[in-house]
């Protein structure tokens, strides 16, 4: 009998059944497998969420909320266990320079390396946390006193200060550390952290790369700092700053050449807060760029009312160059005031050139192309000024006031150095201004030294813009000795109107 067709049907039926059974078996196993995978993934995500809720994402260290919780628990256990605990607040010195030079990859690598070192340096019961940025906290429990805390802080500093290798670079770091001890039953976690932060601020003020312990008087300093920050913010929002102007004279003719604009901030009692007090705080608050823009606008507006031969000098902070738009800000200030560009002098210090030099140089060239004068301020106070004089054609260099302060002292070579700087300026075709001239002896020395310009209390103190009319009138007294007082006053008023 021919059973070929029947065999074929049986074979096809068998294959269909086999395929169906395979699909059924696969489905039977895949559904639980998919469910298990999804459940595992969800659990992993939950664990990750719970971990990030209590830990820093970059370093894996305890974060601030978990630190507060652990610190409060440690404080609560102190009466039972005895002893004390210390909070070590650690800040990496000049971390921003690492980010700027090596990028965020280099900065992140450094932070993770330091986190590993701090974990290795801490004991098993200690808490190591990162609060953000380059700030770390280590809670040292079960200590006998300050000496033990100080020894441990030195141990942490040594761990941080070791060289870190990133690709082809070696990163040299130092740390400032503030330490606060739990000393009473009323101690709280927030209070300890605040105290350690105040001690850290004292370490930075002392020059960084050191350890400082919290002292009660730091609370008073903190309140003063808070009040100063509040006053700076208010002054920025409401234009409460003032500009005072100190005259610059030509040495040979004793002729008024212009003024330097110097910022002042009025305090609540009417006194003036000096720049050395509030400028560093304004830089910490990242408000110096706004303040600098206001100074440029106000100085240009005031100078536009002076006789056309007088110049105005404005100091620029390195922070103003970070955004890369300082040229636009200067151009806008000149345009709004109607001031000729050659009457504006922009003073910088060599600290500006220690960062991204090529970027800074490009911005300085843009400013010089506009026609403004670029001045190297505080010349001789740093360690690398000479290397910049041939790299950029400055219009003027200002000799730091420290030289004049030392001229009348036991340092007999000061005068020789000043004469050498003046001669150097002549060779480089740069004008030279000497700052800090306060005595007749210093003025007589500069007459003989053949400098270009002079500035200091001997020739005039900084005065408000409202009093500049008298200074300009005195200049007319020298220029036109035979003119009547009414004519001179008319000329001054005409200049002011212009």
Secondary structure, 3 states (H helix, E strand, C coil): CCCHHHHHHHHHHHHHHHHHHHHHHHHHHHHHHHHHHHHHHHHHHHHHHHHHHHECCCCCCECHHHHHHHHHHHHHHHHHHCCEEEEEEEEECCHHHHHHHHHHHHHHHHHHHHHHHHHHHCCCCCEEEEEECCEEEEEEEEECCHHHHHHHHHHHHHHHHCCEEECCEEECCCEEEEEEECCCCCCCHHHHHHHHHHHHHHHHHCCCCCEEECCCCHHHHHHHHHHHHHHHHHHHHHCCEEEEEEEEEECCCCEEEEEEEEEEEECCCCCEECHHHHHHHHHHCCCHHHHHHHHHHHHHHHHCCCCCCCEEEEECCHHHHCCCCHHHHHHHHHHHHCCCHHHEEEEECHHHHHCCHHHHHHHHHHHHHHCCEEEEEEECCCCCHHHHHCCCCCCEEEECHHHHHHHCCCCCCHHHHHHHHHHHHHHCCCEEEECCCCCHHHHHHHHHHCCCEECCCCCCCCEEHHHHHHHHHHHHHHHCCCCCHHHHHHHHHHHHHC
